[in-house]
Amino acid sequence: MDTFLKRTIRRHELRRLVPLADTTIYTLEKNGQFPKRFYLTERCVVWDLAEVEAWIESKRASTQLDKAPCGPDVRHRKQRPVKGRQS
């Protein structure tokens, strides 16, 4: 049996690592897109640090794969041309 200790983090530490609103974190958690919290006591909620770090790394990796711009190329629009850039 493994006897290593898992590091857990409380909400204030989680907010430093993941700069999202509490409601966004709750929604992601509810949809299975974020590590689940668990209770140490009735009033003490924590997250597994390794799971949170793995989630951050997965987001970083998926962002690096998606290099396509998120919107249309403004340089090709007919109205309001971009100054200094000619296509």
N, CA, C and O atoms as a DFTB+ gen file, in Angstrom:
348 C
 N C O
     1  1       0.840      -1.180       0.000
     2  2       0.000       0.000       0.000
     3  2       0.884       1.243       0.000
     4  3       1.849       1.328       0.760
     5  1       0.548       2.210      -0.861
     6  2       1.304       3.460      -0.908
     7  2       1.023       4.295       0.330
     8  3      -0.121       4.426       0.764
     9  1       2.083       4.853       0.887
    10  2       1.912       5.677       2.081
    11  2       2.294       7.126       1.830
    12  3       2.464       7.900       2.772
    13  1       2.431       7.502       0.531
    14  2       2.797       8.888       0.261
    15  2       1.617       9.801       0.577
    16  3       0.457       9.398       0.495
    17  1       1.940      11.031       0.937
    18  2       0.905      12.002       1.279
    19  2       0.540      12.825       0.055
    20  3       1.415      13.328      -0.649
    21  1      -0.735      12.958      -0.189
    22  2      -1.197      13.822      -1.268
    23  2      -1.397      15.216      -0.703
    24  3      -1.962      15.390       0.377
    25  1      -0.930      16.194      -1.439
    26  2      -1.089      17.583      -1.013
    27  2      -2.453      18.067      -1.461
    28  3      -2.845      17.876      -2.612
    29  1      -3.165      18.689      -0.555
    30  2      -4.459      19.274      -0.877
    31  2      -4.371      20.784      -0.741
    32  3      -3.524      21.312      -0.020
    33  1      -5.258      21.466      -1.443
    34  2      -5.289      22.925      -1.371
    35  2      -6.707      23.386      -1.067
    36  3      -7.688      22.760      -1.469
    37  1      -6.783      24.490      -0.351
    38  2      -8.077      25.086      -0.041
    39  2      -8.423      26.118      -1.099
    40  3      -7.632      26.386      -2.003
    41  1      -9.603      26.691      -0.980
    42  2     -10.127      27.594      -2.001
    43  2      -9.202      28.770      -2.295
    44  3      -9.007      29.105      -3.463
    45  1      -8.626      29.409      -1.276
    46  2      -7.776      30.584      -1.532
    47  2      -6.526      30.207      -2.329
    48  3      -6.059      30.997      -3.150
    49  1      -5.984      29.015      -2.098
    50  2      -4.830      28.558      -2.885
    51  2      -5.258      28.191      -4.305
    52  3      -4.540      28.458      -5.268
    53  1      -6.429      27.581      -4.421
    54  2      -6.951      27.227      -5.740
    55  2      -7.148      28.479      -6.583
    56  3      -6.824      28.488      -7.771
    57  1      -7.676      29.534      -5.976
    58  2      -7.926      30.778      -6.716
    59  2      -6.627      31.414      -7.186
    60  3      -6.624      32.110      -8.202
    61  1      -5.517      31.196      -6.473
    62  2      -4.214      31.703      -6.924
    63  2      -3.711      30.922      -8.141
    64  3      -3.090      31.489      -9.040
    65  1      -3.984      29.626      -8.157
    66  2      -3.537      28.782      -9.269
    67  2      -4.440      28.902     -10.495
    68  3      -3.969      28.911     -11.633
    69  1      -5.742      28.995     -10.240
    70  2      -6.731      29.025     -11.322
    71  2      -7.538      30.316     -11.189
    72  3      -8.436      30.396     -10.350
    73  1      -7.231      31.322     -12.000
    74  2      -7.899      32.618     -11.850
    75  2      -9.288      32.650     -12.488
    76  3      -9.553      33.455     -13.381
    77  1     -10.160      31.778     -12.026
    78  2     -11.542      31.745     -12.494
    79  2     -12.464      32.059     -11.328
    80  3     -12.098      31.870     -10.168
    81  1     -13.651      32.536     -11.638
    82  2     -14.644      32.826     -10.604
    83  2     -15.123      31.525      -9.959
    84  3     -15.068      30.457     -10.570
    85  1     -15.592      31.631      -8.723
    86  2     -16.102      30.459      -8.013
    87  2     -17.226      29.780      -8.789
    88  3     -17.289      28.552      -8.851
    89  1     -18.118      30.583      -9.383
    90  2     -19.232      29.994     -10.129
    91  2     -18.744      29.244     -11.366
    92  3     -19.310      28.211     -11.723
    93  1     -17.708      29.749     -12.018
    94  2     -17.146      29.064     -13.187
    95  2     -16.517      27.741     -12.771
    96  3     -16.713      26.720     -13.430
    97  1     -15.769      27.762     -11.685
    98  2     -15.153      26.529     -11.175
    99  2     -16.238      25.520     -10.806
   100  3     -16.124      24.337     -11.126
   101  1     -17.291      25.988     -10.134
   102  2     -18.389      25.106      -9.738
   103  2     -19.061      24.486     -10.963
   104  3     -19.353      23.290     -10.977
   105  1     -19.305      25.303     -11.994
   106  2     -19.944      24.810     -13.215
   107  2     -19.065      23.788     -13.924
   108  3     -19.554      22.748     -14.367
   109  1     -17.769      24.077     -14.033
   110  2     -16.844      23.125     -14.659
   111  2     -16.800      21.816     -13.876
   112  3     -16.777      20.732     -14.458
   113  1     -16.788      21.932     -12.557
   114  2     -16.777      20.752     -11.687
   115  2     -18.034      19.911     -11.898
   116  3     -17.972      18.688     -12.025
   117  1     -19.163      20.590     -11.929
   118  2     -20.452      19.927     -12.090
   119  2     -20.537      19.190     -13.427
   120  3     -21.152      18.128     -13.520
   121  1     -19.911      19.764     -14.464
   122  2     -19.915      19.155     -15.795
   123  2     -18.795      18.139     -15.992
   124  3     -18.657      17.577     -17.078
   125  1     -17.997      17.897     -14.960
   126  2     -16.912      16.927     -15.047
   127  2     -15.696      17.432     -15.800
   128  3     -14.892      16.634     -16.279
   129  1     -15.547      18.754     -15.913
   130  2     -14.435      19.349     -16.654
   131  2     -13.376      19.947     -15.741
   132  3     -12.444      20.593     -16.218
   133  1     -13.506      19.744     -14.447
   134  2     -12.561      20.274     -13.466
   135  2     -12.471      19.269     -12.331
   136  3     -13.456      18.587     -12.047
   137  1     -11.316      19.151     -11.666
   138  2     -11.185      18.205     -10.548
   139  2     -12.238      18.449      -9.459
   140  3     -12.551      19.591      -9.124
   141  1     -12.764      17.373      -8.927
   142  2     -13.800      17.456      -7.894
   143  2     -13.203      17.839      -6.546
   144  3     -12.110      17.404      -6.185
   145  1     -13.934      18.647      -5.826
   146  2     -13.569      18.987      -4.445
   147  2     -14.010      17.851      -3.530
   148  3     -14.850      17.030      -3.900
   149  1     -13.445      17.815      -2.354
   150  2     -13.926      16.871      -1.350
   151  2     -13.784      17.504       0.021
   152  3     -13.041      18.469       0.199
   153  1     -14.496      16.956       0.978
   154  2     -14.543      17.521       2.324
   155  2     -13.584      16.791       3.252
   156  3     -13.591      15.563       3.340
   157  1     -12.755      17.575       3.947
   158  2     -11.933      17.008       5.018
   159  2     -12.743      16.959       6.304
   160  3     -12.668      15.998       7.069
   161  1     -13.512      18.006       6.525
   162  2     -14.442      18.079       7.651
   163  2     -15.755      18.630       7.105
   164  3     -15.892      18.832       5.898
   165  1     -16.715      18.871       7.986
   166  2     -17.998      19.424       7.547
   167  2     -17.847      20.748       6.817
   168  3     -18.594      21.037       5.882
   169  1     -16.878      21.555       7.247
   170  2     -16.749      22.903       6.709
   171  2     -15.466      23.158       5.937
   172  3     -15.242      24.278       5.480
   173  1     -14.628      22.163       5.781
   174  2     -13.339      22.343       5.108
   175  2     -13.337      21.604       3.769
   176  3     -13.280      20.376       3.715
   177  1     -13.401      22.394       2.685
   178  2     -13.412      21.847       1.330
   179  2     -12.020      21.995       0.735
   180  3     -11.401      23.052       0.854
   181  1     -11.519      20.926       0.087
   182  2     -10.181      20.957      -0.512
   183  2     -10.208      20.297      -1.889
   184  3     -11.144      19.578      -2.241
   185  1      -9.153      20.564      -2.652
   186  2      -8.923      19.932      -3.951
   187  2      -7.562      19.256      -3.901
   188  3      -6.671      19.700      -3.178
   189  1      -7.402      18.195      -4.656
   190  2      -6.121      17.502      -4.766
   191  2      -5.218      18.338      -5.675
   192  3      -5.553      18.575      -6.835
   193  1      -4.081      18.780      -5.153
   194  2      -3.172      19.646      -5.904
   195  2      -2.695      18.978      -7.189
   196  3      -2.619      19.635      -8.227
   197  1      -2.375      17.700      -7.142
   198  2      -1.894      16.993      -8.336
   199  2      -2.954      16.987      -9.436
   200  3      -2.624      17.135     -10.612
   201  1      -4.225      16.817      -9.065
   202  2      -5.304      16.829     -10.055
   203  2      -5.469      18.213     -10.670
   204  3      -5.684      18.337     -11.875
   205  1      -5.369      19.251      -9.847
   206  2      -5.496      20.623     -10.349
   207  2      -4.334      20.946     -11.285
   208  3      -4.539      21.534     -12.347
   209  1      -3.122      20.569     -10.900
   210  2      -1.957      20.822     -11.757
   211  2      -2.069      20.053     -13.073
   212  3      -1.694      20.571     -14.125
   213  1      -2.580      18.827     -13.024
   214  2      -2.776      18.042     -14.251
   215  2      -3.820      18.710     -15.146
   216  3      -3.673      18.717     -16.369
   217  1      -4.875      19.272     -14.545
   218  2      -5.902      19.982     -15.314
   219  2      -5.294      21.206     -16.000
   220  3      -5.578      21.467     -17.169
   221  1      -4.459      21.956     -15.279
   222  2      -3.806      23.135     -15.856
   223  2      -2.917      22.716     -17.022
   224  3      -2.933      23.357     -18.073
   225  1      -2.147      21.651     -16.849
   226  2      -1.274      21.169     -17.923
   227  2      -2.075      20.714     -19.140
   228  3      -1.666      20.947     -20.278
   229  1      -3.215      20.064     -18.901
   230  2      -4.043      19.626     -20.035
   231  2      -4.597      20.822     -20.792
   232  3      -4.703      20.786     -22.018
   233  1      -4.949      21.880     -20.076
   234  2      -5.420      23.107     -20.732
   235  2      -4.290      23.748     -21.527
   236  3      -4.502      24.223     -22.643
   237  1      -3.106      23.761     -20.960
   238  2      -1.952      24.332     -21.659
   239  2      -1.658      23.533     -22.933
   240  3      -1.408      24.119     -23.986
   241  1      -1.686      22.221     -22.844
   242  2      -1.401      21.374     -24.002
   243  2      -2.460      21.541     -25.085
   244  3      -2.128      21.599     -26.269
   245  1      -3.729      21.619     -24.695
   246  2      -4.785      21.770     -25.701
   247  2      -4.727      23.141     -26.354
   248  3      -5.093      23.275     -27.522
   249  1      -4.279      24.155     -25.638
   250  2      -4.136      25.490     -26.208
   251  2      -3.010      25.512     -27.225
   252  3      -3.126      26.171     -28.259
   253  1      -1.932      24.809     -26.953
   254  2      -0.801      24.775     -27.875
   255  2      -1.161      24.032     -29.153
   256  3      -0.592      24.317     -30.207
   257  1      -2.092      23.087     -29.083
   258  2      -2.515      22.360     -30.271
   259  2      -3.426      23.210     -31.149
   260  3      -3.420      23.076     -32.373
   261  1      -4.201      24.077     -30.527
   262  2      -5.148      24.921     -31.253
   263  2      -4.504      26.260     -31.574
   264  3      -4.705      27.237     -30.853
   265  1      -3.742      26.308     -32.636
   266  2      -3.061      27.545     -33.018
   267  2      -3.920      28.423     -33.922
   268  3      -3.533      29.555     -34.214
   269  1      -5.069      27.936     -34.371
   270  2      -5.924      28.715     -35.258
   271  2      -6.509      29.911     -34.506
   272  3      -6.846      29.791     -33.328
   273  1      -6.633      31.055     -35.167
   274  2      -7.220      32.217     -34.508
   275  2      -8.683      31.953     -34.158
   276  3      -9.355      31.165     -34.822
   277  1      -9.162      32.607     -33.127
   278  2     -10.511      32.340     -32.647
   279  2     -11.576      33.138     -33.393
   280  3     -12.764      32.918     -33.159
   281  1     -11.204      34.042     -34.268
   282  2     -12.185      34.832     -34.998
   283  2     -11.777      35.008     -36.446
   284  3     -10.751      34.484     -36.878
   285  1     -12.583      35.749     -37.195
   286  2     -12.239      35.972     -38.598
   287  2     -11.018      36.876     -38.731
   288  3     -10.708      37.650     -37.825
   289  1     -10.335      36.773     -39.853
   290  2      -9.164      37.606     -40.117
   291  2      -9.644      39.009     -40.481
   292  3     -10.219      39.216     -41.550
   293  1      -9.407      39.969     -39.592
   294  2      -9.908      41.332     -39.801
   295  2      -9.221      42.029     -40.964
   296  3      -9.722      43.041     -41.454
   297  1      -8.110      41.522     -41.404
   298  2      -7.402      42.147     -42.522
   299  2      -8.144      41.975     -43.841
   300  3      -7.866      42.693     -44.801
   301  1      -9.083      41.035     -43.903
   302  2      -9.803      40.763     -45.142
   303  2     -11.192      41.383     -45.175
   304  3     -11.928      41.180     -46.141
   305  1     -11.566      42.128     -44.154
   306  2     -12.905      42.707     -44.163
   307  2     -12.975      43.916     -45.092
   308  3     -11.978      44.604     -45.311
   309  1     -14.163      44.164     -45.633
   310  2     -14.368      45.259     -46.582
   311  2     -14.563      46.590     -45.849
   312  3     -14.064      47.620     -46.303
   313  1     -15.270      46.580     -44.742
   314  2     -15.544      47.788     -43.965
   315  2     -14.479      47.972     -42.891
   316  3     -13.919      46.994     -42.398
   317  1     -14.197      49.223     -42.526
   318  2     -13.242      49.563     -41.468
   319  2     -11.918      48.818     -41.629
   320  3     -11.597      47.971     -40.795
   321  1     -11.153      49.102     -42.658
   322  2      -9.867      48.413     -42.842
   323  2      -8.901      48.682     -41.691
   324  3      -8.973      49.724     -41.039
   325  1      -8.021      47.758     -41.455
   326  2      -7.032      47.874     -40.392
   327  2      -5.917      48.793     -40.875
   328  3      -5.339      48.571     -41.938
   329  1      -5.616      49.831     -40.087
   330  2      -4.576      50.785     -40.478
   331  2      -3.202      50.132     -40.444
   332  3      -2.884      49.348     -39.550
   333  1      -2.399      50.479     -41.442
   334  2      -1.016      50.020     -41.451
   335  2      -0.812      48.614     -41.970
   336  3       0.325      48.165     -42.114
   337  1      -1.886      47.921     -42.251
   338  2      -1.758      46.545     -42.754
   339  2      -2.544      46.416     -44.046
   340  3      -3.761      46.605     -44.063
   341  1      -1.880      46.109     -45.079
   342  2      -2.525      45.875     -46.370
   343  2      -2.362      44.411     -46.729
   344  3      -1.274      43.850     -46.593
   345  1      -3.434      43.795     -47.186
   346  2      -3.324      42.379     -47.564
   347  2      -3.226      42.207     -49.048
   348  3      -3.128      41.080     -49.533
